[in-house]
Amino acid sequence: MPIIVNLDVMMAKRKMSLNELSEKVELTLSNLSILKTGKAKAVRFSTLEAICKALNCQPADILEYVEENQN
């Protein structure tokens, strides 16, 4: 998938655990884990906003577009 989720990188930079982020953004651990592993099919802007606020970052710090190789 060409969208890479770097949530774990930002959490490490901010020294924040999944449990702590889950409490701050009021999202279940399982849903946050799905997002963190890149298995989510979509993300709400309100969720992205809450994560960015909790981690003091920009959406581009969490989401990255990487073009797939075309053979």
TIVEX-859301 format. One record per residue (C-alpha): x, y, z. Coordinates in steps of 0.02 Angstrom, whole numbers, padded with zeros to 5 digits, always signed. Layout:
BEGIN
XYZ ...
//
This chain:
BEGIN
+00000+00000+00000 +00072+00169-00046 +00017+00254+00117 +00139+00219+00259 +00085+00250+00439 +00227+00314+00548 +00126+00325+00708 +00247+00212+00802 +00393+00327+00754 +00304+00482+00820 +00252+00391+00979 +00434+00341+01008 +00494+00519+00977 +00368+00583+01105 +00403+00437+01224 +00218+00396+01229 +00147+00222+01249 -00001+00153+01153 -00101+00150+01315 -00064+00333+01351 -00107+00388+01174 -00266+00283+01179 -00324+00375+01335 -00280+00547+01265 -00371+00523+01099 -00513+00419+01173 -00488+00277+01050 -00485+00093+01095 -00318+00005+01101 -00371-00114+00964 -00423+00025+00844 -00265+00123+00880 -00161-00034+00854 -00246-00065+00685 -00200+00112+00633 -00022+00096+00700 +00011-00064+00603 -00053+00012+00441 -00200-00109+00428 -00333+00027+00438 -00432+00059+00279 -00478+00237+00331 -00452+00366+00466 -00571+00503+00519 -00506+00680+00517 -00565+00700+00697 -00458+00550+00747 -00309+00616+00650 -00333+00787+00732 -00338+00710+00906 -00181+00608+00873 -00088+00760+00805 -00141+00862+00956 -00087+00726+01079 +00081+00700+00992 +00107+00885+00950 +00140+00846+00767 +00072+00870+00591 -00025+00740+00489 +00127+00723+00373 +00228+00665+00524 +00111+00516+00538 +00057+00479+00359 +00176+00462+00213 +00142+00428+00029 +00264+00312-00059 +00238+00276-00242 +00229+00090-00283 +00351+00019-00408 +00268-00010-00575 +00338-00158-00669 
//
